[in-house]
């Protein structure tokens, strides 16, 4: 049965920054129909709190030390936790958006979202619908139309990003240089770029790979 219109939406805030948690608690707690029932500084703490709290919705940060937002979403799914989730983050790479939606988030908002839009998103997701802002939805659609890189292709792409030649990659992975070349050509085709340099740049911009330096 749908919840009664006059019942408060119970919210748990999950973010590793104390100032963000305090600000969201103050802002949302002042909104009619919303109730912040707690806050957690990590994914691990959030999962522990979900054992004793029954919030209707999580506002979940994406990048946190330890268990990040994606890992938290996946853990909730494994545990059968049905609480709805809105990812609230400073990051919006194509891969971040795609992975969050694939992991089961009901909404995706940036931290500079207006109070009005955030409250609207909370009500929409609480009602069982999905809320993805238009500009993010268009990028998600483009990402979902692109073929996924295989695990091997991602592995090779990371090595290309570190400046390794096909021969060096082949030696490290114990495969032939020709096989590496075929993988690189496949990566270039899937990312719709012209060469390996552009493939690396594009992959980093989209969040497909991270280069530690």
C-alpha positions in Angstrom: 0.0 0.0 0.0 1.3 3.5 -0.7 2.2 5.6 2.3 -0.3 8.2 3.5 0.5 11.7 2.3 0.7 13.1 5.8 3.4 10.5 7.0 6.9 11.8 7.2 9.6 10.5 4.9 12.3 9.1 7.1 15.8 9.9 5.8 19.2 8.6 6.7 22.2 10.7 5.5 25.4 8.9 4.6 28.4 11.2 3.9 32.0 11.2 5.3 32.0 15.0 5.7 30.5 16.2 9.0 29.7 19.7 7.7 27.7 18.1 4.8 25.8 15.8 7.2 25.0 18.7 9.5 23.9 21.0 6.7 21.6 18.4 5.1 20.2 17.5 8.5 19.3 21.1 9.2 18.0 21.8 5.8 15.9 18.7 5.3 14.7 18.6 8.9 13.0 22.0 8.3 11.0 20.7 5.4 7.4 19.7 6.1 6.9 15.9 5.6 10.6 15.1 5.9 12.4 13.7 9.0 16.1 13.0 9.3 16.3 9.9 11.5 20.1 9.7 11.6 23.4 10.1 9.8 26.4 7.9 9.0 30.0 8.7 8.1 30.6 5.6 6.0 29.0 2.8 4.1 29.9 0.4 6.9 28.2 2.5 9.5 25.2 3.0 7.3 24.7 -0.8 6.9 25.0 -1.2 10.7 22.4 1.5 11.3 20.0 -0.1 8.8 19.9 -3.2 11.0 18.2 -1.1 13.7 16.7 1.9 11.8 14.0 1.7 9.2 14.5 4.8 7.1 12.4 5.2 3.9 15.3 6.7 2.0 19.1 7.1 2.0 20.9 10.1 0.8 24.2 8.4 -0.1 27.6 10.0 -1.0 29.4 8.3 -3.8 33.1 8.8 -2.8 33.9 7.7 0.7 36.9 6.1 2.4 36.4 2.3 2.8 33.1 1.2 1.5 32.1 3.7 -1.2 28.5 4.5 -2.4 28.5 1.8 -5.1 29.8 -0.8 -2.7 27.1 0.2 -0.2 24.3 0.0 -2.8 25.5 -3.5 -3.8 25.8 -4.6 -0.2 22.2 -3.4 0.5 21.0 -5.4 -2.5 22.8 -8.6 -1.2 21.2 -8.1 2.2 17.8 -7.6 0.8 17.5 -4.0 2.2 14.6 -2.3 0.4 15.2 1.2 1.5 15.2 3.6 -1.5 18.4 5.5 -2.3 19.4 8.8 -3.9 23.1 9.2 -4.6 24.1 12.7 -3.7 27.6 13.5 -4.9 30.1 16.1 -6.2 31.0 13.7 -9.1 29.3 13.1 -12.4 31.6 11.1 -14.7 29.6 8.9 -17.1 30.8 5.8 -15.4 29.8 7.0 -11.9 26.3 7.7 -13.1 26.1 4.4 -14.9 27.4 2.3 -12.1 25.2 4.0 -9.5 22.1 3.3 -11.6 23.2 -0.3 -12.3 23.7 -0.8 -8.6 20.1 0.2 -7.9 19.9 3.9 -7.0 16.6 5.6 -7.4 18.0 9.0 -8.0 21.3 10.8 -8.8 21.8 14.4 -7.6 24.8 16.7 -7.4 25.6 18.4 -4.1 25.0 21.9 -5.7 21.4 20.9 -6.4 18.9 23.4 -5.1 16.9 22.7 -2.0 13.7 22.7 -4.0 14.9 20.1 -6.5 16.4 17.9 -3.7 13.0 17.9 -1.8 11.2 17.1 -5.1 13.6 14.3 -5.9 13.1 12.8 -2.4 9.4 12.8 -2.8 9.6 11.3 -6.3 12.0 8.5 -5.3 10.0 7.8 -2.2 7.0 7.3 -4.4 8.8 4.5 -6.2 9.8 6.5 -9.3 13.3 7.3 -10.5 14.7 10.9 -10.5 17.6 11.6 -12.8 18.1 15.3 -13.8 17.8 15.8 -17.6 21.5 16.6 -18.3 22.6 13.6 -16.3 19.9 11.4 -17.9 21.2 12.2 -21.4 24.7 11.2 -20.5 23.4 8.0 -18.9 21.6 7.2 -22.1 24.8 7.7 -24.2 26.8 5.5 -21.7 24.2 2.7 -21.9 24.3 2.7 -25.7 28.1 2.2 -25.7 29.3 -1.4 -25.6 31.0 -2.3 -22.3 34.7 -2.8 -22.2 35.7 -6.3 -21.1 37.7 -6.8 -18.0 40.7 -7.7 -20.2 40.2 -4.5 -22.2 40.1 -2.4 -19.1 43.2 -4.0 -17.8 45.0 -3.3 -21.1 43.6 0.3 -21.2 45.1 1.0 -17.7 48.5 -0.2 -18.9 48.2 1.9 -22.1 47.5 4.9 -19.8 50.7 4.2 -17.9 52.6 4.5 -21.2 53.3 0.8 -21.9 53.8 -0.4 -25.4 51.9 -3.3 -26.9 55.1 -5.4 -26.6 55.5 -4.5 -22.9 51.8 -5.2 -22.2 52.0 -8.5 -24.0 55.0 -9.5 -22.0 53.3 -8.5 -18.7 50.1 -10.4 -19.5 51.8 -13.3 -21.3 50.0 -12.7 -24.6 51.3 -11.8 -28.0 51.7 -8.3 -29.2 49.2 -9.0 -32.0 46.6 -10.0 -29.4 47.3 -6.8 -27.5 46.9 -4.8 -30.7 43.5 -6.4 -31.4 42.4 -5.5 -27.9 43.5 -1.9 -28.3 41.7 -1.7 -31.7 38.6 -3.0 -30.0 38.9 -0.4 -27.2 39.3 2.4 -29.8 36.2 1.2 -31.6 34.0 0.9 -28.5 35.0 4.3 -27.2 34.5 5.8 -30.6 37.9 7.5 -30.6 40.7 7.8 -33.2 43.8 6.5 -31.4 45.2 5.1 -28.1 46.0 8.5 -26.7 42.5 9.7 -27.2 41.2 6.4 -25.8 43.2 7.0 -22.6 42.0 10.6 -22.2 38.4 9.7 -22.9 38.5 6.8 -20.4 39.9 8.9 -17.6 37.3 11.7 -18.3 34.4 9.2 -18.2 35.7 7.5 -15.0 36.4 4.2 -16.7 39.9 4.1 -15.3 41.9 6.0 -12.7 45.6 6.7 -13.1 47.5 7.0 -9.9 50.5 8.6 -11.5 
